[in-house]
Amino acid sequence: MNPYTTTQTPAPGSAPEAGAPKTGRSGSPDPAGRAGSGRRDRTRHGEVGLLTTLGHLALVVWAIIVIAPILWTFLASFKNTAEIFSSPWTLPAELRWENYARAWTEARVGRYFLNSVLVVSLSTFGTMLFGSMAAYVLARYRFPGNRLIFYFFVSGLAFPVFLALVPLFFVVRNLGLLDTYTGLVLVYIAYSLPFTVFFLAAFFKTLPQSVAEAGLIDGCSHTRLFFQVMVPMAKPGLVSVTIFNVIGQWAQYQLPLVLLSNAKEKWVLTQGIADISVNAGYEADWSGLFAALTLAILPMIIVYAVFQRQIQAGLTSGAVK
């Protein structure tokens, strides 16, 4: 081997060796690859930015569609009938709180409001008690028919309420619960259980098995393990489902219309407001009606605003765990 042999340079027309960087005329690395990558990144960022802008625009439009009627109803509740029809889009000349007092007393909205509070409180408590226990058993215990029972609950989500109104009426009447709070509460619980079991079963599956095993080793019964260990750990999910049930049951109209049709003193708020608007005729107290609507809307807005963080935590905690 000649020690003076030098490295051979490739011929001008030959291909570069494998692994050798592409060079330009000056011998420096070719920037074409980096330029192409930069163009692709800019295109990708541009597409993401466009989708983000369109998403924000859609959310703004949706917020306006939802907020505008609520805000208009709230402002109309402080106007008199002349202002409502002559200048519906202007601010009220003064804050007429007597509209709320008249709606609460003369239109019996106060009575309907308290009836709704009673019915929704009892039905939500029953829904969360039975729904959480059923979801816990279906999620944490294996036994024959487990999946079948779970699918039976979930199938209730696809069953519209109005399809069962006629048979439901006869079932409740045969039980002697027609025109009673008990009958309405039991029906509310039955129709709220599918969503409650479906949501909480998925949530209970995310809880660590080691904690349950430790509780059983320490002597906890299954009942004590559920109420003292698992329920506190599942608090975010329980709060979220509770709020959804409260909002859904508070706004329910079809079921009380069928089951409380002949007991006006037991009507809930949705029935009372519908009766005010239907029976008013040409002498409608529009300002009192809008005040009643505001009284029906505000409690749910306040509940959602207060528990907004808990709802978001409950909806996302399962994915985080």
Secondary structure, DSSP 8 states (H G I E B T S, - for coil): --TT-------TTS---TT---B-TTSSB-THHHHHHHHHHHHHHHHHHHHHHHHHHHHHHHHHHHHHHHHHHHHHTTS-HHHHHH-TTS--SS--THHHHHHHHTT-HHHHHHHHHHHHHHHHHHHHHHHHHHHHHHHH---TTHHHHHHHHHHGGGS-GGGGHHHHHHHHHHTT-TTSHHHHHHHHHHHHHHHHHHHHHHHHHTS-HHHHHHHHHTT--HHHHIIIIIHHHTHHHHHHHHHHHHHHHHT--HHHHHHSTT-GGG--HHHHHHHHHHH-GGG--HHHHHHHHHHHHHHHHHHHHHTHHHHHHHHHHHHH-
